[in-house]
Amino acid sequence: MAAERGMELVRELHRAAGGHLPPFRTEELRQALEEMRALYERNQADVSEAKSGRTDLIFLIRFRHCCLLRNQRCLLAYLYDRLLRIRALRWEYGSVLPNTIQFHMSAEEVEWFNRYKKSLATYMRSVGGEEGLDLTQDIKPPKSLYIEVRCLRDHGEFEIDDGTTILLKKNSQHFLPRWKCEQLIRQGVLEHVLS
């Protein structure tokens, strides 16, 4: 059926649960674009014939044109939804994405992510005085300023505001300022220990 390749890409994104980023489907995208090119070329040939008096082709031309527009909408929706998901990943994981997520991104999406990351960093430096304002901190309002965390993997030394250096070793527990360890929690280095 016409314009199904683009619709299948949209269905795949819809099936991906909870903002999960499925692998970028380069081949399927190429096939949908190839289908669009073929529809366009057939329409161009039929338009030439329709101009010479074959009015029976007008409905076929309109049908193909609707298929082209549907494929275009599906492909744009696919790409736009992926960009929204990648933008949300920046807020969830910070400026460094895990390799498992980057593996599912195309080169253009990685480039877009890097430009978005730089743009966000420039904006955060421009507001909030000399040090800037980190908008990625305290995504949820904190109930306390300090939290107990457990280290899930060896991370090395970690310095807090008063100059104290803490060694983050696997399975060690610490009582740290929430805003200093929130990024490490999102990256999977620490986990919040709930009493």
Phi, psi and omega in degrees: 000148184292143175065026180276334183296316179295321180294326179295324176297318179293319178299320180298317177295322181295325179287337181291119188283142168053044178077007176300140181261106178287165180300145178290129184263082182297315184294316179296322177295317178297318179297320178294321177292323177295319176299319179295319179297318179296318177298318180296315181295320177295322177296318180300317179295318181288330177295320177299318178291322180294327178293332180274005172120356180274086183286345179293344181275349186299318180294321177295320178297315179297319179299313180297320180297320176296322176296319177299313181295322178295314178299318180299314179298318180296315181294319178294321177296320178299310182292319181294318179296321177297319179295321177297320179293321179293321177298318178295327178296327178299321181283331182279314186257346183094199187281349179242115179274145175298151181300328180296328178279317180299329179298330181274359184258149174281168179299322180293323178291322176297317178297317179297318179300316180296320177293319178297317179300315179293320179296317179295318179296320178297317179296316182296327176289332185281342179247154173088023175085207186294318184277345184084181182230119180275103182287344182278349178280152176050056175301320173252139181301132182285146175269334177215157182281335179243143178226157176267130182232153175243136180278126182270339178206160179297130182236337182101202183281147182222123183257134177256177190302324183280006178092356179290133178255130181242135178269117181268099178251155181304134178071006175277149180244143183219156175250104190235160174298134183303314187291337179279334185249359181299320179295319179292330176294315180295329180278352178087011178280320180240158170230144180284126180269116179266128183286000000 
